[in-house]
Amino acid sequence: MAPKQQRGEATVDLLLDTALRVYADSGRPGFTVNAVTAASGVSFGSLYHHFGSFDGLAAALYIRCSDQLCDRVVPEVIRSRTARTGTRALVRTYLDFTRQHRDVALFLHASVHSRYLANHAQEVMTAKEAAFAPIAAWLHGRIAAGEMAPLPAHLIEILVMGPVVEVAQRWLSTAYEVDLDEAVRVLPDRIWRSLRAD
């Protein structure tokens, strides 16, 4: 790799790392182009060169965080031999990731409906679909094998991710007291019961 390309990649990584730290420290109100450039020491021009806009930076950070989550969750699910163990693995791994990578989980959950992702919604959706495609294929195989109820994919996503996302959001918020250990113990089987074939 050429030195110029290496410097460019290092700048991109620095901006993404700094943006995540700024968000974790200051929340959405403090997540601004001025805050990120000041904390990173990278110029406005360089940020816009690499990402096109501050919204572009936010979208790239969201995709990177989503990929980090998928890197943990996807292997746990697709190596599961049954629909039950795969469902349980997805729930446990997602919640464990939330605990271990609080800053990443906070950005993912707080940003999903944010203004700064709106201009890059298609890019974000395409990236998420590609990252989660192995799980979608795994689910299709479990349904075809008769292990899971033959529900539309969006309903399966709601049944699995609805409770998991709600627990994660409450745990990440200071407004709620949520026992994440209890959720990891209780939710996997409860969610599985909603999915199993009758």
C-alpha positions as CSV (number, residue, x, y, z in Angstrom):
1,M,0.0,0.0,0.0
2,A,1.3,3.4,-0.9
3,P,2.2,5.8,1.9
4,K,-0.4,8.3,0.8
5,Q,-3.1,5.6,0.9
6,Q,-1.9,4.5,4.4
7,R,-2.1,8.1,5.6
8,G,-5.6,8.4,4.2
9,E,-6.8,5.2,5.9
10,A,-5.2,6.3,9.2
11,T,-7.0,9.6,9.0
12,V,-10.3,7.8,8.3
13,D,-9.8,5.6,11.3
14,L,-8.8,8.5,13.5
15,L,-11.9,10.4,12.6
16,L,-14.2,7.4,13.2
17,D,-12.6,6.6,16.5
18,T,-12.8,10.2,17.6
19,A,-16.4,10.6,16.5
20,L,-17.4,7.6,18.6
21,R,-15.6,9.0,21.6
22,V,-17.2,12.4,21.2
23,Y,-20.6,10.8,20.9
24,A,-20.0,8.6,24.0
25,D,-18.7,11.6,26.0
26,S,-21.2,14.3,24.8
27,G,-24.2,12.5,23.4
28,R,-26.2,13.7,20.4
29,P,-26.1,17.4,21.3
30,G,-22.3,17.4,21.5
31,F,-21.8,15.3,18.4
32,T,-20.8,18.1,15.9
33,V,-18.3,18.6,13.2
34,N,-16.5,21.2,15.3
35,A,-16.2,18.8,18.3
36,V,-14.9,15.9,16.1
37,T,-12.4,18.0,14.2
38,A,-11.2,19.7,17.5
39,A,-10.8,16.4,19.3
40,S,-9.1,14.6,16.4
41,G,-6.9,17.5,15.2
42,V,-8.1,16.8,11.6
43,S,-9.1,19.7,9.5
44,F,-12.6,20.3,8.2
45,G,-11.3,19.9,4.6
46,S,-9.8,16.5,5.4
47,L,-13.0,15.3,7.0
48,Y,-15.1,16.5,4.0
49,H,-12.5,15.0,1.6
50,H,-12.9,11.5,3.2
51,F,-16.6,11.5,4.0
52,G,-18.3,14.2,1.9
53,S,-20.1,15.7,4.9
54,F,-20.5,15.3,8.6
55,D,-23.6,13.2,7.9
56,G,-21.3,11.0,5.7
57,L,-19.0,10.6,8.7
58,A,-21.9,9.6,10.9
59,A,-23.2,7.1,8.4
60,A,-19.7,5.6,8.0
61,L,-19.4,5.3,11.8
62,Y,-22.9,3.7,12.0
63,I,-21.9,1.1,9.4
64,R,-18.6,0.4,11.1
65,C,-20.4,-0.1,14.5
66,S,-23.0,-2.3,12.8
67,D,-20.2,-4.4,11.3
68,Q,-18.5,-4.8,14.7
69,L,-21.8,-6.1,16.1
70,C,-22.3,-8.4,13.2
71,D,-18.7,-9.7,13.5
72,R,-19.7,-11.0,16.9
73,V,-23.3,-12.1,16.4
74,V,-23.2,-13.7,12.9
75,P,-20.6,-16.5,13.6
76,E,-22.4,-17.5,16.9
77,V,-25.7,-17.9,15.0
78,I,-24.6,-19.6,11.8
79,R,-22.5,-22.3,13.6
80,S,-25.6,-23.3,15.7
81,R,-27.0,-26.6,14.7
82,T,-30.6,-26.0,15.7
83,A,-33.0,-23.1,15.5
84,R,-33.3,-23.0,19.3
85,T,-29.5,-22.8,19.9
86,G,-29.1,-20.2,17.1
87,T,-31.9,-18.0,18.5
88,R,-30.5,-18.2,22.0
89,A,-27.0,-17.4,20.7
90,L,-28.2,-14.3,18.8
91,V,-30.0,-12.9,21.9
92,R,-27.1,-13.7,24.3
93,T,-24.4,-12.4,22.0
94,Y,-26.2,-9.2,21.2
95,L,-26.7,-8.4,24.8
96,D,-23.1,-9.4,25.7
97,F,-21.9,-7.2,22.9
98,T,-23.9,-4.3,24.3
99,R,-22.3,-4.8,27.7
100,Q,-18.8,-5.2,26.4
101,H,-18.9,-2.4,23.8
102,R,-21.2,0.2,25.4
103,D,-20.0,3.1,23.3
104,V,-20.6,1.2,20.1
105,A,-24.0,0.0,21.2
106,L,-25.0,3.5,22.4
107,F,-24.2,5.0,19.0
108,L,-26.1,2.3,17.2
109,H,-29.2,2.5,19.3
110,A,-29.3,6.3,19.6
111,S,-28.5,7.0,15.9
112,V,-30.9,4.6,14.1
113,H,-33.6,7.2,13.6
114,S,-31.3,10.3,13.6
115,R,-31.3,13.2,11.2
116,Y,-27.7,12.6,10.3
117,L,-28.3,9.1,8.9
118,A,-31.3,10.2,6.8
119,N,-29.3,11.3,3.8
120,H,-27.4,8.0,3.7
121,A,-30.4,5.7,4.6
122,Q,-30.0,3.6,1.5
123,E,-26.3,3.1,2.0
124,V,-26.8,2.2,5.6
125,M,-29.6,-0.2,4.8
126,T,-27.6,-1.9,2.0
127,A,-24.6,-2.4,4.3
128,K,-26.8,-3.8,7.2
129,E,-28.5,-6.2,4.8
130,A,-25.2,-7.5,3.5
131,A,-23.8,-7.9,7.0
132,F,-26.8,-9.8,8.3
133,A,-27.3,-11.8,5.1
134,P,-25.7,-15.0,6.6
135,I,-28.3,-14.9,9.5
136,A,-31.1,-14.4,7.0
137,A,-29.9,-17.5,5.1
138,W,-29.5,-19.4,8.3
139,L,-33.1,-18.5,9.3
140,H,-34.4,-19.5,5.9
141,G,-32.8,-22.9,6.3
142,R,-34.3,-23.5,9.8
143,I,-37.8,-22.5,8.5
144,A,-37.4,-24.9,5.5
145,A,-36.4,-27.6,7.9
146,G,-39.6,-27.1,9.9
147,E,-37.8,-26.0,13.1
148,M,-39.2,-22.5,13.1
149,A,-42.7,-21.1,12.4
150,P,-43.0,-20.1,8.7
151,L,-43.3,-16.4,9.4
152,P,-42.3,-13.5,7.2
153,A,-38.8,-12.3,7.8
154,H,-39.8,-8.9,9.1
155,L,-42.0,-10.6,11.8
156,I,-39.2,-12.9,12.8
157,E,-37.0,-9.8,13.1
158,I,-39.6,-8.0,15.3
159,L,-40.1,-11.1,17.6
160,V,-36.3,-11.5,18.1
161,M,-34.9,-8.0,18.0
162,G,-37.8,-6.1,19.5
163,P,-37.3,-7.3,23.0
164,V,-33.5,-7.4,22.7
165,V,-33.3,-3.9,21.4
166,E,-35.6,-2.6,24.1
167,V,-33.5,-4.2,26.8
168,A,-30.3,-2.8,25.3
169,Q,-31.8,0.7,25.0
170,R,-33.0,0.7,28.6
171,W,-29.7,-0.6,29.9
172,L,-27.9,2.1,27.9
173,S,-30.2,4.8,29.3
174,T,-29.7,6.3,32.7
175,A,-33.5,6.6,33.0
176,Y,-34.0,2.9,33.6
177,E,-32.6,0.3,35.9
178,V,-32.3,-2.9,33.9
179,D,-30.6,-6.1,35.1
180,L,-28.8,-7.3,31.9
181,D,-27.8,-10.6,33.5
182,E,-31.4,-11.4,34.2
183,A,-32.3,-10.5,30.6
184,V,-29.6,-12.8,29.3
185,R,-31.0,-15.6,31.5
186,V,-34.6,-15.1,30.7
187,L,-35.0,-13.7,27.1
188,P,-33.3,-16.4,25.0
189,D,-35.9,-19.1,25.8
190,R,-38.8,-16.8,25.9
191,I,-38.0,-15.4,22.5
192,W,-37.3,-18.9,21.1
193,R,-40.8,-20.0,22.2
194,S,-42.3,-17.3,20.0
195,L,-40.5,-18.6,17.0
196,R,-40.6,-22.4,17.3
197,A,-42.8,-24.4,14.9
198,D,-46.1,-25.5,16.4
